[in-house]
Amino acid sequence: MPMPKDTPAVFDKILADYRHGTIDQPEVQTRIADAIKADSALQAFKDQHLAWTDYDDAVEWI
């Protein structure tokens, strides 16, 4: 499923790095958490569109 056009740039960067193989699943989770700590307004977007990043075994990480 494609991300919405209004995806915050910080999440676009994290997901691009993941797609390019420069970071792995734990790093995705860490960077998303750090972004939310820096800007709590990102939490709602994460909950709506990136909830799959909360799971380890339920999601097949590429």
KETI-849074 format. One record per atom (N, C-alpha, C): residue in one letter; atom name; x, y, z. Coordinates in nm, 4 decimals. Layout:
N
PT  resn  name         u         v         w
PT     a    CA         X         Y         Z
...
# end
This chain:
62
PT  resn  name         u         v         w
PT     m     N    0.0842   -0.1172    0.0000
PT     m    CA    0.0000    0.0000    0.0000
PT     m     C    0.0892    0.1242    0.0000
PT     p     N    0.0655    0.2153   -0.0935
PT     p    CA    0.1472    0.3370   -0.0978
PT     p     C    0.1161    0.4286    0.0207
PT     m     N    0.2141    0.5076    0.0548
PT     m    CA    0.1965    0.6038    0.1635
PT     m     C    0.1194    0.7247    0.1105
PT     p     N    0.0459    0.7938    0.1990
PT     p    CA   -0.0280    0.9128    0.1573
PT     p     C    0.0673    1.0224    0.1079
PT     k     N    0.0143    1.1113    0.0265
PT     k    CA    0.0950    1.2212   -0.0261
PT     k     C    0.1410    1.3161    0.0831
PT     d     N    0.0686    1.3199    0.1944
PT     d    CA    0.1052    1.4100    0.3039
PT     d     C    0.1941    1.3430    0.4096
PT     t     N    0.2641    1.2376    0.3704
PT     t    CA    0.3542    1.1700    0.4636
PT     t     C    0.4626    1.2674    0.5084
PT     p     N    0.4827    1.2821    0.6396
PT     p    CA    0.5881    1.3708    0.6869
PT     p     C    0.7245    1.3291    0.6296
PT     a     N    0.8051    1.4277    0.5973
PT     a    CA    0.9355    1.4037    0.5337
PT     a     C    1.0227    1.3094    0.6158
PT     v     N    1.0171    1.3203    0.7469
PT     v    CA    1.1006    1.2344    0.8307
PT     v     C    1.0646    1.0868    0.8101
PT     f     N    0.9358    1.0576    0.7965
PT     f    CA    0.8941    0.9192    0.7724
PT     f     C    0.9296    0.8750    0.6308
PT     d     N    0.9169    0.9648    0.5344
PT     d    CA    0.9590    0.9325    0.3970
PT     d     C    1.1055    0.8908    0.3940
PT     k     N    1.1878    0.9647    0.4650
PT     k    CA    1.3327    0.9358    0.4683
PT     k     C    1.3593    0.7999    0.5330
PT     i     N    1.2942    0.7733    0.6451
PT     i    CA    1.3135    0.6456    0.7147
PT     i     C    1.2727    0.5297    0.6241
PT     l     N    1.1565    0.5410    0.5628
PT     l    CA    1.1073    0.4328    0.4775
PT     l     C    1.1920    0.4171    0.3515
PT     a     N    1.2426    0.5266    0.2982
PT     a    CA    1.3318    0.5174    0.1813
PT     a     C    1.4604    0.4445    0.2181
PT     d     N    1.5165    0.4770    0.3330
PT     d    CA    1.6380    0.4079    0.3776
PT     d     C    1.6113    0.2591    0.3963
PT     y     N    1.4947    0.2259    0.4502
PT     y    CA    1.4588    0.0853    0.4691
PT     y     C    1.4443    0.0144    0.3342
PT     r     N    1.3737    0.0780    0.2414
PT     r    CA    1.3543    0.0175    0.1088
PT     r     C    1.4864   -0.0028    0.0363
PT     h     N    1.5807    0.0877    0.0585
PT     h    CA    1.7115    0.0763   -0.0073
PT     h     C    1.8063   -0.0174    0.0666
PT     g     N    1.7628   -0.0693    0.1790
PT     g    CA    1.8435   -0.1661    0.2524
PT     g     C    1.9533   -0.1060    0.3378
PT     t     N    1.9488    0.0244    0.3613
PT     t    CA    2.0539    0.0862    0.4419
PT     t     C    2.0259    0.0789    0.5917
PT     i     N    1.9003    0.0481    0.6289
PT     i    CA    1.8662    0.0252    0.7690
PT     i     C    1.7771   -0.0980    0.7780
PT     d     N    1.7761   -0.1590    0.8974
PT     d    CA    1.6962   -0.2793    0.9176
PT     d     C    1.5778   -0.2484    1.0099
PT     q     N    1.5005   -0.3510    1.0407
PT     q    CA    1.3781   -0.3363    1.1190
PT     q     C    1.4002   -0.2669    1.2541
PT     p     N    1.4985   -0.3075    1.3344
PT     p    CA    1.5151   -0.2370    1.4623
PT     p     C    1.5495   -0.0886    1.4440
PT     e     N    1.6266   -0.0584    1.3404
PT     e    CA    1.6620    0.0815    1.3152
PT     e     C    1.5406    0.1619    1.2703
PT     v     N    1.4517    0.1020    1.1908
PT     v    CA    1.3268    0.1691    1.1520
PT     v     C    1.2485    0.2048    1.2773
PT     q     N    1.2333    0.1095    1.3663
PT     q    CA    1.1568    0.1329    1.4884
PT     q     C    1.2214    0.2410    1.5749
PT     t     N    1.3527    0.2373    1.5864
PT     t    CA    1.4247    0.3366    1.6662
PT     t     C    1.4097    0.4757    1.6070
PT     r     N    1.4273    0.4874    1.4767
PT     r    CA    1.4198    0.6187    1.4124
PT     r     C    1.2781    0.6760    1.4166
PT     i     N    1.1773    0.5912    1.4025
PT     i    CA    1.0396    0.6397    1.4147
PT     i     C    1.0144    0.6891    1.5573
PT     a     N    1.0584    0.6132    1.6553
PT     a    CA    1.0407    0.6539    1.7958
PT     a     C    1.1126    0.7858    1.8231
PT     d     N    1.2337    0.8016    1.7707
PT     d    CA    1.3092    0.9255    1.7899
PT     d     C    1.2380    1.0440    1.7248
PT     a     N    1.1817    1.0223    1.6065
PT     a    CA    1.1093    1.1298    1.5373
PT     a     C    0.9880    1.1733    1.6188
PT     i     N    0.9182    1.0764    1.6772
PT     i    CA    0.7995    1.1081    1.7574
PT     i     C    0.8393    1.1786    1.8868
PT     k     N    0.9527    1.1400    1.9457
PT     k    CA    1.0010    1.2096    2.0656
PT     k     C    1.0309    1.3556    2.0332
PT     a     N    1.0840    1.3808    1.9136
PT     a    CA    1.1173    1.5171    1.8725
PT     a     C    0.9936    1.5982    1.8364
PT     d     N    0.8895    1.5316    1.7864
PT     d    CA    0.7662    1.5996    1.7454
PT     d     C    0.6484    1.5069    1.7716
PT     s     N    0.5845    1.5251    1.8851
PT     s    CA    0.4763    1.4352    1.9258
PT     s     C    0.3564    1.4397    1.8307
PT     a     N    0.3459    1.5414    1.7481
PT     a    CA    0.2356    1.5492    1.6517
PT     a     C    0.2448    1.4379    1.5475
PT     l     N    0.3617    1.3778    1.5319
PT     l    CA    0.3799    1.2691    1.4360
PT     l     C    0.3140    1.1391    1.4819
PT     q     N    0.2822    1.1288    1.6089
PT     q    CA    0.2261    1.0048    1.6639
PT     q     C    0.0967    0.9644    1.5932
PT     a     N    0.0098    1.0595    1.5664
PT     a    CA   -0.1190    1.0271    1.5025
PT     a     C   -0.0971    0.9682    1.3641
PT     f     N   -0.0052    1.0242    1.2870
PT     f    CA    0.0229    0.9710    1.1535
PT     f     C    0.0809    0.8309    1.1644
PT     k     N    0.1724    0.8125    1.2575
PT     k    CA    0.2334    0.6808    1.2774
PT     k     C    0.1277    0.5781    1.3142
PT     d     N    0.0384    0.6137    1.4059
PT     d    CA   -0.0664    0.5205    1.4479
PT     d     C   -0.1581    0.4829    1.3328
PT     q     N   -0.1848    0.5766    1.2442
PT     q    CA   -0.2763    0.5511    1.1340
PT     q     C   -0.2100    0.4775    1.0180
PT     h     N   -0.0845    0.5117    0.9874
PT     h    CA   -0.0230    0.4597    0.8651
PT     h     C    0.0985    0.3701    0.8862
PT     l     N    0.1564    0.3737    1.0031
PT     l    CA    0.2795    0.2970    1.0255
PT     l     C    0.2692    0.2016    1.1437
PT     a     N    0.1480    0.1641    1.1803
PT     a    CA    0.1300    0.0730    1.2938
PT     a     C    0.2025   -0.0593    1.2714
PT     w     N    0.2171   -0.0994    1.1465
PT     w    CA    0.2849   -0.2251    1.1151
PT     w     C    0.4292   -0.2261    1.1653
PT     t     N    0.4884   -0.1102    1.1883
PT     t    CA    0.6267   -0.1069    1.2364
PT     t     C    0.6382   -0.1460    1.3832
PT     d     N    0.5238   -0.1571    1.4515
PT     d    CA    0.5251   -0.1970    1.5925
PT     d     C    0.5450   -0.3469    1.6110
PT     y     N    0.5270   -0.4230    1.5059
PT     y    CA    0.5280   -0.5680    1.5177
PT     y     C    0.6590   -0.6263    1.4684
PT     d     N    0.7035   -0.7302    1.5362
PT     d    CA    0.8253   -0.7981    1.4966
PT     d     C    0.7949   -0.9211    1.4128
PT     d     N    0.7127   -1.0111    1.4653
PT     d    CA    0.6886   -1.1392    1.4003
PT     d     C    0.5639   -1.1417    1.3123
PT     a     N    0.4708   -1.0512    1.3378
PT     a    CA    0.3460   -1.0522    1.2621
PT     a     C    0.3628   -0.9936    1.1230
PT     v     N    0.4711   -0.9214    1.1021
PT     v    CA    0.4975   -0.8577    0.9731
PT     v     C    0.6226   -0.9202    0.9131
PT     e     N    0.6155   -0.9505    0.7872
PT     e    CA    0.7351   -1.0024    0.7200
PT     e     C    0.8200   -0.8843    0.6757
PT     w     N    0.9262   -0.8622    0.7488
PT     w    CA    1.0187   -0.7551    0.7139
PT     w     C    1.1036   -0.8031    0.5981
PT     i     N    1.1174   -0.7202    0.4988
PT     i    CA    1.1911   -0.7578    0.3778
PT     i     C    1.3389   -0.7654    0.4068
# end
